[in-house]
Amino acid sequence: MDWRKKLKCSLLFGLAVILLLGGKVHGTQTALAEKLVRLHVIANSDSQQDQAVKLLVRDQMLTEVQSLLAGEDNLADAKAKLRAALPALAAAGQAVVDREGAPYRVTAALEQTFFPTKEYEGFSLPAGEYTALRIVLGDGQGANWWCVLFPPLCTGLASEQVAETAQAAGLTEDEVALITEQDEGYVFRFRCVDLWEQFCHLFS
């Protein structure tokens, strides 16, 4: 077998390993996503003013949701509370926008959203579909901001605190190990998920 065939076989084998591992971790991500609610705040544009307003709205949403979900450890109940509060959350965001003199509307929705791999302080999440509270400002064409509302991981927690909070919300030890980077080779695993998602979108 000449070097070209060997190279082709090696590349095909590597691709197969990546896709198989990506598919396996994708399954873990899917199970993980079913236990989380993320926050997604999208700015009207990338102008300095619109980005500043986005951060103010983000702060208001965190305050509102922290009060709304205080002591809540059941995902279904957390989603129900968020869904019922959507008009109030949109109004709270709108009050911030109006106060800052920005001429656009704020909408709030609880829906499935695709997120890329994201590293937070103390934990990471693989790419995939997650339920998210989406707060869209105006045209929603600017850089966005996101975190995890349930379990409450938006504030900067140490990995040990993240693990405790996540386990209290029903995440398994394997899921906690994956997101807190205690799973050896997690960077490679997350990259495999990214490639898996790209592969699936290519043929969807």
C-alpha positions in Angstrom: 0.0 0.0 0.0 1.6 3.3 -1.1 1.7 6.4 1.1 -1.3 8.0 -0.6 -3.6 5.0 0.3 -2.2 4.9 3.8 -2.9 8.6 4.2 -6.4 8.2 2.9 -7.1 5.3 5.2 -5.8 7.2 8.1 -7.9 10.2 7.3 -11.0 8.1 6.9 -10.3 6.2 10.1 -9.8 9.5 12.0 -13.0 10.9 10.5 -14.9 7.8 11.6 -13.6 8.0 15.1 -14.5 11.7 15.3 -18.0 11.1 14.0 -18.6 8.1 16.3 -17.3 10.0 19.4 -19.1 13.1 18.3 -22.4 11.1 18.0 -21.8 9.6 21.4 -21.1 13.0 23.1 -24.0 14.5 21.1 -26.2 12.0 22.9 -24.8 13.1 26.3 -25.4 16.8 25.2 -29.0 16.0 24.3 -29.6 14.4 27.7 -27.8 17.4 29.3 -29.8 19.9 27.4 -33.1 18.4 28.6 -32.1 19.5 32.2 -31.1 23.1 31.4 -32.6 26.4 30.6 -30.3 29.0 29.1 -30.6 32.8 28.9 -30.0 34.4 25.5 -30.0 38.2 25.2 -29.6 39.6 21.7 -28.7 43.2 21.1 -30.4 45.4 18.5 -27.0 46.0 16.8 -23.3 46.1 17.4 -23.3 49.8 18.1 -21.7 50.9 21.4 -25.0 52.2 22.7 -27.0 49.1 21.7 -24.4 46.8 23.3 -24.5 48.8 26.5 -28.3 48.6 26.6 -28.0 44.8 26.1 -25.9 44.5 29.2 -28.3 46.6 31.2 -31.2 44.4 30.0 -29.2 41.3 30.9 -28.6 42.6 34.4 -32.4 43.2 34.7 -33.2 39.8 33.4 -30.9 38.1 35.9 -32.5 40.0 38.8 -36.0 39.2 37.6 -35.3 35.5 37.0 -33.3 35.1 40.3 -36.4 36.3 42.2 -38.8 34.2 40.0 -36.9 30.9 40.4 -35.5 31.4 43.9 -35.4 28.0 45.6 -36.8 26.2 42.5 -35.2 22.8 41.9 -37.7 21.3 39.4 -37.1 21.9 35.7 -40.7 21.6 34.6 -41.9 24.0 37.3 -39.0 26.4 36.3 -40.1 26.3 32.7 -43.7 26.9 33.6 -42.8 29.9 35.8 -40.7 31.4 33.0 -43.4 30.8 30.4 -46.0 32.5 32.6 -43.7 35.4 33.2 -42.8 36.1 29.6 -45.0 39.2 29.3 -43.6 40.6 32.6 -40.0 39.8 31.6 -40.5 41.6 28.2 -42.0 44.6 30.1 -39.0 44.7 32.5 -36.6 44.7 29.6 -38.7 47.3 27.8 -38.6 49.6 30.8 -34.8 49.5 30.7 -34.7 50.2 26.9 -37.2 53.1 27.3 -35.2 54.5 30.2 -32.1 54.5 28.1 -34.0 56.3 25.2 -33.5 53.4 22.7 -36.3 53.4 20.1 -37.0 49.7 19.8 -39.2 47.0 21.3 -38.2 44.0 23.5 -39.6 40.5 23.0 -39.3 37.5 25.3 -39.8 33.8 24.3 -39.0 30.4 25.7 -37.9 28.2 22.8 -35.3 25.8 21.4 -32.1 27.5 20.3 -28.9 26.3 18.9 -25.7 27.3 20.8 -22.1 26.8 19.9 -19.6 25.3 22.4 -19.3 27.9 25.2 -16.8 28.2 28.0 -18.0 29.9 31.1 -16.1 30.6 34.4 -16.1 27.2 36.1 -17.7 25.1 33.4 -18.3 24.6 29.7 -21.2 23.4 27.6 -21.0 21.5 24.3 -22.7 22.8 21.1 -26.3 21.8 20.5 -30.0 22.7 20.9 -31.1 24.0 24.3 -34.2 25.5 25.8 -33.6 29.2 26.2 -35.2 32.3 27.5 -34.6 34.5 24.5 -34.7 38.3 25.0 -34.5 40.1 21.7 -33.9 43.8 21.5 -35.2 45.5 18.4 -33.9 43.9 15.2 -31.8 41.4 17.2 -28.8 41.9 14.8 -26.1 42.5 17.4 -23.7 40.4 19.4 -25.5 38.3 22.0 -24.9 37.2 25.6 -25.9 33.9 27.2 -25.6 31.9 30.4 -27.5 29.2 32.2 -30.6 30.2 34.2 -31.5 26.7 35.4 -29.7 25.4 37.3 -28.6 29.0 38.3 -25.1 29.1 36.9 -25.0 32.6 35.5 -22.9 34.0 38.4 -19.3 33.1 38.5 -19.1 30.0 40.6 -16.1 27.8 41.3 -16.2 24.3 39.7 -17.1 22.7 43.0 -20.1 25.0 43.4 -21.1 24.4 39.8 -21.0 20.6 40.5 -23.1 20.9 43.6 -25.7 23.2 42.0 -25.8 21.0 38.8 -26.2 17.8 40.8 -29.0 19.3 42.9 -30.8 20.1 39.6 -30.6 16.4 38.5 -27.5 16.2 36.4 -25.7 12.9 36.5 -22.0 12.6 37.6 -21.0 12.0 34.0 -22.8 15.2 32.9 -21.3 17.2 35.7 -17.8 15.8 34.9 -18.3 16.8 31.2 -19.3 20.4 31.8 -16.9 21.1 34.7 -14.0 19.9 32.5 -13.2 17.0 34.9 -13.8 14.6 32.0 -10.4 13.8 30.6 -10.1 14.9 26.9 -13.2 17.1 27.1 -11.7 19.7 24.7 -11.4 16.9 22.0 -14.9 15.6 22.9 -16.4 19.1 22.5 -14.6 19.6 19.2 -16.0 16.3 18.0 -19.5 17.5 18.9 -18.9 20.7 16.9 -17.8 18.6 13.9 -20.8 16.3 14.4 -23.2 19.2 14.4 -21.6 20.6 11.2 -21.9 17.2 9.6 -25.6 16.9 10.6 -26.4 20.4 9.3 -24.6 19.7 6.0 -26.9 16.7 5.3 -30.1 18.1 6.8 
